[in-house]
């Protein structure tokens, strides 16, 4: 029977796995948005490198200041 400490470690791994998956999805969304933006190729490469090398920080910086996709939905 696992101890309480052991159960806490398992819960932590499950929790970090869930948030890791969410971060992966958000990073993919950011990369797709950067690729679809009107930024120059050099800027796109730098943004993608930032998002890949520093997933959480890169995503947050992109969310605040990064280029967005130029695809607009017609209304």
TAVENMO-V783422 format. One record per residue. N is the residue number from 1. PHI is phi in whole degrees, -180 to 180 (* if undefined). Layout:
# TAVENMO-V783422
n	phi
N	PHI
N	PHI
This chain:
# TAVENMO-V783422
n	phi
1	*
2	-69
3	-79
4	-63
5	-63
6	-64
7	-65
8	-64
9	-66
10	-63
11	-61
12	-62
13	-65
14	-66
15	-67
16	-68
17	-64
18	-65
19	-69
20	-63
21	-66
22	-61
23	-64
24	-61
25	-63
26	-65
27	-66
28	-63
29	-60
30	-64
31	-65
32	-62
33	-67
34	-64
35	-61
36	-84
37	-82
38	-90
39	-67
40	-67
41	-60
42	-62
43	-66
44	-61
45	-61
46	-63
47	-64
48	-65
49	-61
50	-61
51	-68
52	-75
53	-75
54	-122
55	-55
56	-74
57	-65
58	-60
59	-64
60	-64
61	-65
62	-61
63	-60
64	-84
65	-126
66	-77
67	-72
68	-108
69	-62
70	-90
71	-72
72	-112
73	-86
74	-73
75	-114
